[in-house]
Every structure is written in structure tokens, then in C-alpha cells.
Amino acid sequence: MNIALFLEMAAEGAPDRTGLVCDGRRWRYDELLAGARGAAEVIRKSGCAHVALLDESSEAAVMALFGAALAGVPYVPLNYRLADADLAALLERIAPALIIGDRDRVTRLYRADANVVLARAAFVDAALEASRDIASEGDAGEGIAIQLFTSGTTAAPKAAILRHANLASYILGTIEFGSAAEEEAALVSVPPYHIAGIAALLSSIYAQRRILLLPAFSPEAWIDLASRERATNAFVVPTMLSRIVEAIDRDPSADLSSLKSIAYGGGKMPLELIRRALDQFPQTGFTNAYGLTETSSTVALLGPDEHRAAHASDDPQVQARLASVGRPLPTVEIEIRDEEGKRLSPGESGEIHVRGDQVSGEYKDRSALDSGGWFPTRDAGWIDEHGYLFLAGRADDVIVRGGENISPGEIEDVLLTHPDLADVAAVAIPSREWGEAVGVAATIREGHERPDVDALKALVRDRLRSSRVPESILFVDALPYNEMGKLLRREVKKLFAG
């Protein structure tokens, strides 16, 4: 199955329904399909091997995604926030490409005669013009749908490959076709080069939901769009949710009563933040979605009822589930393994492995799947006796103190209960005695005083145990995150150098 079928089904089933709202312009589903078919003609005539997007979210992203699928060419959305040198290296890796978006930057960074570069408006105009006189539908194919460069937080970006079969498996296993009522609208504020943004487009279109694209996130713009368009669904990363909650605290007058569902993922959600959000949105269902680029998005969910039950419970075991990412999707298998590849029992921590039809585990010219089809995520975690999956960070982030594995997250969660701290990051720092010790970088909540370091250490000692007590605590103005809200621990470690 080609993913373009999702848009074709939506347009044929409800051609007059509004499918997309962006920058004040509204697009019906039949208009989006026409634009995608025209885009496929533009792509075929270019003769390029890839279709790249170097731009914010817009109708061009939708037409490029499905146009590339119809043309049988991989779609490669690029991170426009990358430094020039990093972006130039990616442009070289995908040439010859039809590149849509920042024409001036592309031509300045990488001149290739075989590339075709179109500004956003020029691409959309060309697609709509071509749609009026399409010679043939062509053979869309079922090979590579999307090539996404990973964030590269620990090494050079890898080119992750997602095939039509992977993406189709995820959508068909999680979404019912045409299940959205006409008034339902999904607010998409994650960038188009992230798997969450792509999954949001695919799932909303298959459900025939109206998509509200927010090209550049700010909490004020998000609240305004959600209120004005009566958004019913939204996906955010933790840093976005934090800023939205703070903005509503400052001005609680916005009408967000239409929001039925908020899903979040893409980074660690602080417990204190999700508790505040549950209190602030008492009628909204929250879903924690855990997944990776290589797994075609979500593989585990903590659903709305589980959020509310954990938030309200007096049972410590049930309360703890609020810090989990829920249980695996029915179509996915998850197991925890040790360093030798042995499957671990419930409660034992190790590396998370995933298997299922939606799991690609494929990179350009190589596969990371083992002989049994399992993908090693490089995320550390454990599964409790009831099947709930808990993350302990990246496998490389685990602090090994005197042979004992320590999760940075457990220390961060404790410290974030302190009223003076706004954000916390725990990392491994060198120790002559223990090999590694715990270092903590923290920011102070606005309007609060710097807390006493000994009091913070005592808080960790009382709530956890002495091995978790930070050896060093630094106070900084801000912690380093990438644009998707993922903490850059390698940058935090540099703060402790010397």
C-alpha cells in the first residue's frame, strides 16, 4: 500500500470537507489531493532522486509528502534550524533533489546543477497548475516513502528509511478511517521534519480530521489558534506544554474548552508538569506517546483514563504509572534486554527492543534489525509486572557509579519537586573514587531565590538513597535543548569540564 491512498480515500469520501488550515487559508480535501497529484507531475518531470523540504509547515509540506509518494520518490524533510555546515552536508547526501522552501539558502550552501530548487509559493503554484492537465497517474510504487535524518545529538545524523509498508502498518493499526466528526480539528505545531509531524498529518487525514498547521510555535500563537479554530486534538512536546501552561497561568481567559485530547512525546515529561497540566485541563484527555523515527512513530501509549487514575490514586504503584509511557500498541512487541542480549524479567532495567510491521529499523544502505526482526532502540528502561514501560533515558546517558546503574530521570524528578527549581538535568561526571558520579545542572524558577545546595542534596538522599546524591550542583540560566524538546546531555556535561 502507498501512503498516498490515505489522501485519496479522504478526498473521495469527503471532498468538500476542510482538510487543512494554515496562515488563514483553508484547503478542502479535494484541493489537497489535486495539489498532491500536480506535485507528483512536477516531481516526475524534475528527474530528481529525492524531494526535500527546507521550510516551516504549510500546504507545501502536505503536497510534497503525498506528491512524492505518488511519484515514487523518497520525501526528505530537512531541519531548517541546522547550522549551515551541517545542512550543506545533508544537501550533498541527497543530490540530485527537488528542494522546496528556502531557495536562497540552498543555492548559497550547495550548488548542484542537477538540483531543482523552488520557493514554497512557486512549488504550490506549479503543483496546482500541473493538476489541471495531468497526463497519467503513473505507478506510485511501494518502496521508500520517507527518508528522515536523525537528530544527531550524539553523532552525525543517520538517514532513517521508512517504507510505505511501515507507515501504513502504523496508521491502519491505530486509526479508523473516517472516524473524525466534521467539527474535529487537530492542531499540529511540531516541525515537518520530525516523525511526529508526519504521523500527525497521516493519521488526521486518514481520520478525515481538519488539520490546523502552526508554522512557528509560540504559546500565545498556539492558544490563539486552538481557541479561534476550536481545536479538539493537539500534539505537543514537553517544552511546548510547559510554555502553554505558564501562558495560561498568566492569562487564564482563553477558551480552550473544545480540547478533548492532548498527546505528548518527543522528550521526557517532568512529573510536576504533567500534574499541573492535568489540573489545568480537567476535561481534556492526555496521552503519552512513545516512539522513534525508526518505528514510524508511536509504539507505546499511556492513555487518558490511565493518566487520570494515576493522578487521583493513593496507591504508590498506580501513581508511579504517570511517569511511564504506558503499554505497547497491540501491533507491537517490546522487550527489555541486557548487554548480552538476554531478555530481562519485569522490573529489571536494560535496553528497550521493539518488533512489528511498523518498525523499520533501516538506515541508508544498512539495517539495524537483528535476525529475529528486533530493533535495539538505544533507550534504557524497564517494564513493570503490569506491562507498563518506564524510560530511564538513552542507554548512553545512564550514570554508572561504582558499578551501579543510575537513571538520571529519577534524580531529576525528585529535584523538580523543589519549589525554587524550574528545570534540572542530571549527568555523569568523572569521579576518581567511583568512576562516575552524579552532576546536576539546574535553573531557578522566575522570582525565586537560589536554593541551598546542601538542602537539595538532602532532598535526594531522603527520597532516594545516598548513591543518588549529586556530587556537584551547578546553577545555570538555561539548559540546552534541541527544537523538539530533547535535552542535549552532551552539552550539559561540558558545563562540568574542569
C-alpha positions as CSV (number, residue, x, y, z in Angstrom):
1,M,0.0,0.0,0.0
2,N,1.2,3.5,-0.9
3,I,0.5,6.2,1.7
4,A,-1.0,8.4,-0.9
5,L,-4.0,6.2,-0.7
6,F,-4.9,7.8,2.6
7,L,-5.3,11.2,1.0
8,E,-7.2,9.7,-2.0
9,M,-9.6,7.9,0.4
10,A,-10.2,11.1,2.4
11,A,-10.8,13.2,-0.7
12,E,-13.1,10.7,-2.3
13,G,-15.1,10.2,1.0
14,A,-15.4,13.9,1.9
15,P,-14.2,16.1,-1.0
16,D,-15.8,19.3,0.4
17,R,-14.6,18.9,4.0
18,T,-11.9,21.3,5.1
19,G,-8.7,19.3,5.4
20,L,-6.1,22.0,6.2
21,V,-6.0,25.4,7.7
22,C,-2.7,27.3,7.5
23,D,-1.9,31.0,7.7
24,G,-5.6,31.9,7.4
25,R,-6.1,29.8,4.2
26,R,-8.4,26.8,4.1
27,W,-8.0,23.8,1.8
28,R,-10.6,21.2,1.1
29,Y,-9.6,17.6,0.8
30,D,-10.2,17.5,-2.9
31,E,-8.0,20.6,-3.3
32,L,-5.2,18.9,-1.3
33,L,-5.4,15.8,-3.5
34,A,-5.3,17.9,-6.7
35,G,-2.3,19.7,-5.4
36,A,-0.6,16.4,-4.5
37,R,-1.3,14.9,-7.9
38,G,0.1,18.1,-9.6
39,A,3.1,17.9,-7.3
40,A,3.7,14.4,-8.5
41,E,3.9,15.7,-12.1
42,V,6.3,18.4,-11.1
43,I,8.5,15.8,-9.3
44,R,8.5,13.3,-12.2
45,K,9.5,16.0,-14.7
46,S,12.3,17.2,-12.5
47,G,14.0,13.8,-12.8
48,C,15.3,14.1,-9.2
49,A,16.0,11.2,-6.9
50,H,14.7,12.9,-3.7
51,V,12.1,15.5,-2.8
52,A,13.3,17.7,0.1
53,L,11.5,20.3,2.1
54,L,13.5,23.1,3.8
55,D,10.7,25.1,5.2
56,E,8.2,25.5,8.0
57,S,4.9,23.7,8.0
58,S,2.5,24.7,5.2
59,E,0.3,23.3,2.5
60,A,3.5,22.8,0.5
61,A,4.6,20.1,3.1
62,V,1.3,18.2,2.6
63,M,1.6,18.4,-1.2
64,A,5.3,17.4,-1.2
65,L,4.7,14.5,1.1
66,F,1.9,12.9,-0.9
67,G,3.3,14.2,-4.3
68,A,6.5,12.3,-3.6
69,A,4.5,9.2,-2.6
70,L,2.5,9.4,-5.9
71,A,5.7,9.9,-7.9
72,G,7.5,7.0,-6.2
73,V,10.3,9.3,-4.9
74,P,11.5,9.4,-1.2
75,Y,10.4,12.5,0.7
76,V,13.2,14.1,2.8
77,P,12.1,17.0,5.1
78,L,15.2,18.8,6.4
79,N,15.8,20.6,9.6
80,Y,15.9,24.3,8.7
81,R,17.4,25.1,12.1
82,L,20.6,23.3,11.4
83,A,23.9,25.3,11.1
84,D,25.0,26.0,7.6
85,A,27.8,23.5,7.6
86,D,25.5,20.6,8.8
87,L,22.8,21.5,6.3
88,A,25.2,21.7,3.4
89,A,26.4,18.1,4.3
90,L,22.8,16.8,4.2
91,L,22.1,18.6,0.9
92,E,25.1,16.8,-0.6
93,R,23.9,13.5,0.6
94,I,20.5,13.7,-1.2
95,A,21.5,15.3,-4.5
96,P,20.0,15.4,-7.1
97,A,16.9,16.6,-5.3
98,L,13.9,18.8,-5.9
99,I,14.2,21.1,-2.9
100,I,11.2,23.2,-1.7
101,G,11.5,26.2,0.6
102,D,14.4,28.4,1.4
103,R,15.8,28.9,-2.1
104,D,18.4,31.5,-1.3
105,R,19.9,29.4,1.5
106,V,20.1,26.2,-0.6
107,T,21.8,27.9,-3.6
108,R,24.2,29.6,-1.2
109,L,25.2,26.4,0.6
110,Y,25.2,23.8,-2.1
111,R,25.3,24.5,-5.8
112,A,24.4,21.4,-7.8
113,D,23.3,21.7,-11.4
114,A,21.2,18.6,-11.0
115,N,19.1,20.1,-8.2
116,V,15.8,21.8,-8.8
117,V,15.1,24.5,-6.1
118,L,11.6,26.1,-5.8
119,A,10.3,28.6,-3.2
120,R,7.2,27.5,-1.4
121,A,4.8,29.6,-3.3
122,A,6.4,28.7,-6.7
123,F,6.1,24.9,-5.8
124,V,2.4,25.2,-4.8
125,D,1.6,27.2,-7.9
126,A,3.4,24.7,-10.1
127,A,1.6,21.8,-8.5
128,L,-1.9,23.4,-8.9
129,E,-1.1,24.3,-12.5
130,A,0.1,20.8,-13.3
131,S,-3.0,19.3,-11.6
132,R,-5.2,20.9,-14.3
133,D,-3.6,18.8,-17.1
134,I,-2.3,15.5,-15.7
135,A,-1.2,13.2,-18.4
136,S,-1.3,10.0,-16.4
137,E,-1.4,8.7,-12.8
138,G,1.8,6.7,-13.1
139,D,2.9,3.8,-10.9
140,A,3.4,5.2,-7.3
141,G,5.2,2.1,-6.1
142,E,5.5,0.8,-2.5
143,G,9.2,1.2,-1.7
144,I,10.8,4.0,0.3
145,A,8.3,6.7,1.4
146,I,10.4,8.9,3.7
147,Q,14.0,9.4,4.5
148,L,14.5,11.3,7.8
149,F,17.8,12.4,9.2
150,T,18.0,11.6,12.9
151,S,18.7,14.5,15.3
152,G,22.4,13.6,15.6
153,T,22.5,14.5,19.3
154,T,25.4,12.0,19.8
155,A,26.9,11.6,16.3
156,A,26.5,12.6,12.7
157,P,22.8,12.3,11.5
158,K,21.8,8.9,10.2
159,A,19.4,8.6,7.3
160,A,16.5,6.6,8.6
161,I,14.4,4.9,6.0
162,L,10.6,4.5,6.3
163,R,8.9,2.4,3.7
164,H,5.2,2.7,2.7
165,A,4.5,-0.6,4.4
166,N,5.9,0.6,7.7
167,L,3.8,3.8,7.8
168,A,0.7,2.1,6.5
169,S,1.0,-0.6,9.2
170,Y,1.1,2.1,11.9
171,I,-1.8,4.1,10.5
172,L,-4.0,1.1,9.8
173,G,-3.2,-0.4,13.2
174,T,-4.1,2.7,15.2
175,I,-6.7,4.8,13.2
176,E,-10.1,4.0,11.9
177,F,-10.8,5.5,8.5
178,G,-13.2,8.5,8.5
179,S,-13.6,8.3,12.3
180,A,-13.4,12.0,12.9
181,A,-16.6,14.2,13.1
182,E,-16.6,17.2,10.8
183,E,-16.0,19.6,13.7
184,E,-12.9,17.8,14.9
185,A,-9.6,19.7,14.3
186,A,-6.0,18.7,15.1
187,L,-3.5,21.4,16.0
188,V,-0.1,20.4,14.6
189,S,2.8,22.5,15.9
190,V,5.7,20.2,15.7
191,P,8.0,20.8,12.7
192,P,7.6,18.9,9.4
193,Y,11.0,17.2,9.6
194,H,10.1,15.3,12.8
195,I,8.3,11.9,12.6
196,A,5.6,13.2,15.0
197,G,4.7,15.9,12.5
198,I,4.5,13.4,9.6
199,A,2.5,10.9,11.7
200,A,0.1,13.7,12.7
201,L,-0.6,14.5,9.0
202,L,-1.1,10.9,8.1
203,S,-3.4,10.0,11.0
204,S,-5.5,13.1,10.8
205,I,-6.0,12.8,7.0
206,Y,-7.0,9.1,7.3
207,A,-9.5,10.0,10.0
208,Q,-10.7,13.0,7.8
209,R,-9.9,15.4,10.6
210,R,-9.3,19.1,9.9
211,I,-5.6,19.9,10.4
212,L,-4.6,23.2,11.9
213,L,-0.9,23.9,11.0
214,L,1.0,26.3,13.2
215,P,4.2,27.1,11.2
216,A,6.2,28.6,14.1
217,F,5.4,27.7,17.7
218,S,4.8,30.2,20.5
219,P,2.5,29.6,23.4
220,E,0.4,32.7,22.5
221,A,0.1,31.7,18.9
222,W,-0.8,28.1,19.9
223,I,-3.5,29.2,22.3
224,D,-4.9,31.7,19.8
225,L,-5.2,29.1,17.0
226,A,-6.6,26.5,19.3
227,S,-9.2,28.9,20.6
228,R,-10.1,30.5,17.3
229,E,-10.4,27.2,15.3
230,R,-11.9,25.3,18.2
231,A,-9.2,22.6,18.2
232,T,-10.2,19.3,19.6
233,N,-6.9,17.5,19.4
234,A,-3.2,18.5,19.7
235,F,0.2,17.1,19.9
236,V,3.0,18.8,21.8
237,V,6.5,18.1,23.2
238,P,7.1,18.7,26.9
239,T,8.8,22.1,26.5
240,M,5.8,23.3,24.4
241,L,3.4,22.1,27.1
242,S,5.4,23.8,29.8
243,R,5.2,27.2,28.0
244,I,1.5,26.7,27.3
245,V,0.7,26.0,31.0
246,E,2.7,29.0,32.0
247,A,1.0,31.3,29.5
248,I,-2.4,30.1,30.7
249,D,-1.4,30.8,34.3
250,R,-0.5,34.4,33.3
251,D,-3.8,34.8,31.3
252,P,-6.5,32.2,32.1
253,S,-9.1,34.0,29.9
254,A,-8.5,31.9,26.7
255,D,-11.3,29.5,25.8
256,L,-9.8,26.1,25.3
257,S,-12.9,24.1,26.2
258,S,-13.0,22.4,22.8
259,L,-9.8,20.5,23.5
260,K,-10.7,16.9,24.0
261,S,-7.3,15.3,23.7
262,I,-3.7,16.4,24.1
263,A,-1.0,13.9,23.2
264,Y,2.7,14.5,24.1
265,G,6.0,12.9,23.4
266,G,9.4,13.6,21.9
267,G,11.1,14.1,25.2
268,K,10.9,13.4,29.0
269,M,7.8,14.8,30.6
270,P,8.5,16.1,34.1
271,L,6.0,14.7,36.6
272,E,5.3,18.1,38.2
273,L,4.5,19.5,34.7
274,I,2.0,16.8,33.7
275,R,0.3,17.1,37.1
276,R,-0.1,20.8,36.6
277,A,-1.5,20.2,33.1
278,L,-4.0,17.6,34.3
279,D,-5.2,20.1,36.9
280,Q,-5.3,23.0,34.4
281,F,-7.2,20.9,31.7
282,P,-9.6,18.9,33.9
283,Q,-11.9,17.9,30.9
284,T,-9.0,17.0,28.5
285,G,-7.7,13.5,27.9
286,F,-3.9,13.3,28.0
287,T,-1.9,10.6,26.1
288,N,1.8,10.0,26.4
289,A,3.1,8.6,23.1
290,Y,6.5,6.9,23.0
291,G,8.1,6.2,19.7
292,L,11.1,6.8,17.4
293,T,11.7,7.8,13.9
294,E,12.8,4.2,13.1
295,T,9.5,2.8,14.4
296,S,7.2,5.0,12.3
297,S,6.2,7.0,15.4
298,T,4.3,5.6,18.4
299,V,4.9,2.1,19.8
300,A,3.5,2.6,23.4
301,L,0.8,4.7,24.9
302,L,-0.3,5.8,28.3
303,G,-4.0,6.7,27.7
304,P,-6.3,9.4,29.2
305,D,-8.0,7.1,31.7
306,E,-4.6,5.9,32.9
307,H,-3.4,9.4,33.4
308,R,-6.5,10.4,35.5
309,A,-6.4,7.2,37.5
310,A,-2.7,7.6,38.3
311,H,-3.1,11.3,39.1
312,A,-6.0,10.6,41.6
313,S,-4.7,7.4,43.2
314,D,-3.4,7.0,46.7
315,D,-1.7,3.7,45.7
316,P,2.0,4.4,45.1
317,Q,2.2,1.7,42.4
318,V,-0.7,3.3,40.4
319,Q,0.7,6.8,41.0
320,A,4.0,5.7,39.5
321,R,2.4,4.9,36.1
322,L,2.1,8.7,35.5
323,A,5.9,8.5,34.9
324,S,5.6,5.7,32.5
325,V,5.0,5.7,28.7
326,G,2.2,3.2,29.0
327,R,1.9,-0.2,27.4
328,P,2.8,-1.4,23.9
329,L,0.4,-1.0,21.0
330,P,-1.4,-4.3,20.1
331,T,0.5,-4.5,16.9
332,V,3.9,-4.1,18.5
333,E,6.1,-6.3,20.7
334,I,8.5,-4.7,23.3
335,E,11.1,-6.5,25.5
336,I,14.0,-5.4,27.7
337,R,17.4,-7.0,27.2
338,D,20.7,-6.8,29.0
339,E,24.1,-6.1,27.4
340,E,24.5,-9.8,26.3
341,G,21.1,-9.7,24.6
342,K,19.3,-11.8,27.3
343,R,15.6,-10.9,27.8
344,L,15.1,-9.5,31.3
345,S,12.2,-10.0,33.7
346,P,9.7,-7.4,34.9
347,G,11.4,-4.7,36.9
348,E,14.8,-5.3,35.5
349,S,16.4,-2.4,33.6
350,G,18.1,-2.8,30.3
351,E,17.8,-1.7,26.6
352,I,14.4,-1.5,25.0
353,H,13.9,-3.6,21.9
354,V,10.9,-3.3,19.6
355,R,9.4,-5.5,16.8
356,G,6.5,-5.1,14.5
357,D,5.5,-4.4,10.9
358,Q,5.6,-0.6,11.5
359,V,9.2,-0.9,12.8
360,S,11.7,-0.1,10.0
361,G,15.0,-0.2,11.8
362,E,16.5,0.6,8.5
363,Y,19.1,3.2,7.6
364,K,20.6,4.2,4.2
365,D,22.4,1.1,2.9
366,R,22.0,-0.9,6.2
367,S,19.5,-2.5,8.6
368,A,19.7,-2.3,12.4
369,L,17.3,-5.2,12.9
370,D,18.6,-8.4,14.4
371,S,18.0,-11.9,13.0
372,G,14.6,-12.0,14.8
373,G,13.4,-8.7,13.4
374,W,14.0,-6.8,16.7
375,F,15.2,-3.2,16.7
376,P,17.5,-2.0,19.5
377,T,16.3,1.5,20.4
378,R,19.3,2.6,22.5
379,D,16.7,3.7,25.1
380,A,17.1,2.3,28.5
381,G,14.1,1.3,30.6
382,W,12.1,-1.5,32.3
383,I,8.6,-3.0,32.2
384,D,6.7,-3.5,35.4
385,E,4.7,-6.6,36.3
386,H,1.5,-5.0,34.8
387,G,3.2,-4.3,31.4
388,Y,3.9,-0.6,31.8
389,L,7.0,0.7,30.1
390,F,9.3,3.1,32.0
391,L,12.1,5.0,30.4
392,A,15.5,5.6,32.1
393,G,16.9,7.8,29.3
394,R,19.2,6.9,26.5
395,A,21.4,3.9,27.2
396,D,24.5,6.1,26.9
397,D,23.0,8.5,29.5
398,V,22.9,6.0,32.4
399,I,25.2,7.0,35.2
400,V,27.4,4.1,36.3
401,R,28.6,4.9,39.8
402,G,30.8,2.2,41.3
403,G,29.2,-0.4,39.1
404,E,25.6,0.7,40.0
405,N,23.4,1.9,37.1
406,I,21.6,5.2,38.0
407,S,18.8,6.7,35.9
408,P,19.2,10.5,35.5
409,G,15.4,10.8,35.4
410,E,14.8,9.5,38.9
411,I,17.1,12.2,40.3
412,E,15.6,14.9,38.1
413,D,12.0,14.0,39.2
414,V,12.9,14.4,42.8
415,L,14.7,17.7,42.4
416,L,11.8,19.1,40.4
417,T,9.6,18.8,43.4
418,H,11.6,21.7,45.0
419,P,9.6,24.9,44.6
420,D,12.7,27.0,43.7
421,L,13.8,24.9,40.7
422,A,12.4,25.3,37.2
423,D,14.4,22.7,35.3
424,V,17.0,20.1,36.1
425,A,19.4,17.8,34.2
426,A,21.5,15.0,35.8
427,V,24.5,13.7,34.0
428,A,27.6,11.5,34.6
429,I,30.7,13.4,35.7
430,P,34.2,11.8,36.2
431,S,34.9,10.6,39.7
432,R,38.3,9.2,40.9
433,E,36.6,7.2,43.6
434,W,33.5,5.8,41.8
435,G,34.5,6.1,38.1
436,E,31.4,8.2,37.5
437,A,29.3,10.4,39.9
438,V,26.2,12.5,39.6
439,G,26.4,16.0,38.4
440,V,23.3,18.3,38.3
441,A,22.7,21.5,36.3
442,A,19.6,23.4,37.4
443,T,17.7,26.6,36.6
444,I,15.9,28.7,39.2
445,R,12.2,29.5,38.9
446,E,11.5,33.1,38.0
447,G,11.0,35.2,41.0
448,H,12.6,32.7,43.4
449,E,15.9,32.6,45.3
450,R,18.8,30.2,44.7
451,P,18.2,27.2,46.9
452,D,20.7,25.8,49.3
453,V,22.9,23.1,47.7
454,D,23.0,21.0,50.9
455,A,19.2,21.1,51.1
456,L,19.0,19.8,47.5
457,K,21.4,17.0,48.3
458,A,19.4,16.1,51.4
459,L,16.2,16.0,49.3
460,V,17.7,13.4,47.0
461,R,19.1,11.5,49.9
462,D,15.8,11.4,51.8
463,R,13.7,10.4,48.7
464,L,16.2,8.0,47.0
465,R,19.5,6.9,48.6
466,S,23.0,8.2,49.2
467,S,24.4,6.8,45.9
468,R,22.0,9.1,44.0
469,V,23.1,12.3,45.8
470,P,24.8,14.8,43.4
471,E,28.4,15.3,43.9
472,S,28.2,18.7,42.1
473,I,25.3,21.1,41.5
474,L,25.6,24.0,39.1
475,F,23.0,26.8,38.6
476,V,22.6,28.0,35.0
477,D,20.4,30.4,33.2
478,A,19.0,27.8,30.8
479,L,19.5,24.1,29.9
480,P,20.4,23.1,26.3
481,Y,17.5,21.6,24.3
482,N,17.1,20.9,20.7
483,E,14.0,22.2,18.9
484,M,12.0,19.1,19.7
485,G,12.5,19.5,23.4
486,K,15.2,16.8,23.8
487,L,17.8,17.7,26.4
488,L,21.3,17.7,25.0
489,R,23.1,16.0,27.8
490,R,26.5,16.1,26.0
491,E,26.2,19.9,26.2
492,V,25.3,19.7,29.9
493,K,28.4,17.6,30.6
494,K,30.5,20.3,29.1
495,L,29.4,22.6,32.0
496,F,31.3,20.4,34.4
497,A,34.5,20.3,32.4
498,G,37.5,21.0,34.7
